[in-house]
Amino acid sequence: MEPNKTGLKTFSETLKTPVFLISIIIAIIFVAAGIILPDFNQYIDATFNWVVTNLGWTFILGGSSFLFITLFLIISPLGAIKLGEDHEEPEYSTPAWFSMLFSAGMGIGLLFWGVSEPVFHYNTPAYGEGGTAQAVHMALQYSFFHWGLHPWAIYAVVACALAYFSYRKNLPMLLSSTLEPILGRDKINGGLGNTVNIVGVLATLFGISTSLGLGVMQIGAGMETLFGIPNNTALWMGIIVVVTILAILSTTTGIDKGIKWLSQINLSVAGLLLLLVLILGPTLFILNAFTHATGSYLQNILQMSFGIDAAGEGTEGWYGSWTIFYWAWWISWAPFVGSFIARVSRGRTIRSFSIGVLLVPTAVSMVWFSVFGGAALFREHFGIGGISEVIGEDEALGFFVALADFPFSSLLVAIAMISVTVFFITSSDSGTYVIGMLTSQGNPNPPLALRITWGTIEGAFAAVLLYAGGLGALQTAAVTGGFPFMLIMFLMVYCLFKALFKEMKEGSLPVERQRVQAALDDIRAEQRKHLEARDMVNSGEKEDDK
């Protein structure tokens, strides 16, 4: 069965669809409100506090549920089913696939928080006293937790559902397609289906704007470190304009050129930076810290997964500022990252797909935080310190202050700036593809004018959020976009399992498994023949004896 080629081919056709019209109107209203309303940041703060206080527990349970679901897909017989036809091979090589996962997934966030988050946890841990040896270990343990298995499980659930219904069931690459067992094939673009896709568009806008905003702050911090330019709102607006233009230029080249090439190049640049810091930094401490934190993470993962400090035993507001924010951010990113991962994952089995999405990026994130966070923690705990004071004023500066200790620090800062800029471009470019698909009724290659339109709006969203309140506004955007989409994700899980178990019950499992079963049947048949022949021989010998 050929992949579904449905979808709107021209920009003029997309202008008439409810998903595009409603999404663009809401986006414009949000941007206008951020510019016009004088107290917009107060509304943002109130929204964040209400969601975290009243709905925080839902994110904790949701994030853990999606991890268990992904693990079940890996170990169950359902993992043998292909995301595509049984005979298909993966569309992209494994190295290219991994590089695109990371550039779309969380590259900007790793650069922004790679130093700042462990140092924050070192000074203000979830439990216990800050600035101690125990706080060093907990700092990396919780950094692994926030950037490890849970976020990638969230992405895997959405991506698997999208890829399965699109490539195996021949439905459009739409979020509403994942609810086909509930909606019916003819209602995917109906009222409820359009509502699901609109929620996906808005969640993507909020989620990607959060990352783009972090990227802008990071680039500004690098320019302040290298050239002494004040890292303020005016600089952020200029960076957004320049980098958004570069992202729009990238989107004109398509996935196979722009995103694929930039992702592979940038993964090499980030890898070089990591290797240099590992070699030039406190190598032995980094390796020891990685080993210790890995054990602590795996040993305490269940307790951390459901921890929310209901009785107020630990640091006040810690879970709201960190774990709940992160889970909401990853969920708000899920329609974007999940759609993009699905777009580039055709031809893989559910098992190999889930293992790749879940384990490999998690391992890389753990190494990243061990190297950069470990070097920063060594300086704070054993050395001259100074990073804590800097990130207290500007979180984006932490990464560059940590690099200042190393030989050729200016070169390292420049490499980091290049890396975060390319991550910005690939994230924005990937986002335009995903929103373009959702607003063109599932066209896997949306019209160029549509992609340019959404690329411009993404930049405007990031600008408004930074103007309204910097990091706090970005966090609120993530939390706000995450909750409604989490509800949709649970419906996705129900529909995915319903379809998978139906396929297994009907015996339409992949050809590979059928071949294995046929081979086993042949072996059993040969064994039966052998036993029958032996019995006949034994029977003949007994007759001769008589």
Buried (B, 14 or more C-beta within 10 A) or exposed (E): EEBBEBBBBEBEBBBEBBBBBBBBEBBEEBBEEBEEEEEBBEBBBEBBBEBBEEBBBBBBBBBBBBBEBBBEBBEBEBBBBBBBBBEBEBBBEEEBBBBBBBBBBBBBBBBBBBBBBBBBBBBBBBEEEBBEEEBBBBBBBBBBBBBBBBBBBBBBBBBBBBBBBBBBBBBBBBBBBBBBBBBEEEBBBEEBBBBBBBBBBBBBBBBBBBBBBBBBBBBBBBBBBBEEBEBEEEBBBBBBEEBBBBBBBBBEBBBEEBBBBBBBBBBEBBBEBBEBBBEBBBBEBBBEBBEBBBEBBEEBBEEBBEBBBEEEEBBEBBBBBBBBBBBBBBBBBBBBBBBBBBBBBBBBBBBBBBBBBBBBBBEBBBBBBBBBBBBBBBBBBEBEEEBBEBBEEBBBBBBBBBBBBBEEBEEBBBBBBBBBBBBBBBBBBBBBBBBBBBBBBBBBBBBBEBBBBBBBBBBBBBBBBBBBBBBBBBBBBBBBBBBBBBEBBBBBBBBBBEBBEEBBEEEEBBEEBEEEEEEEEEEEEEEEEEEEEEEEEEEEEEEEEE
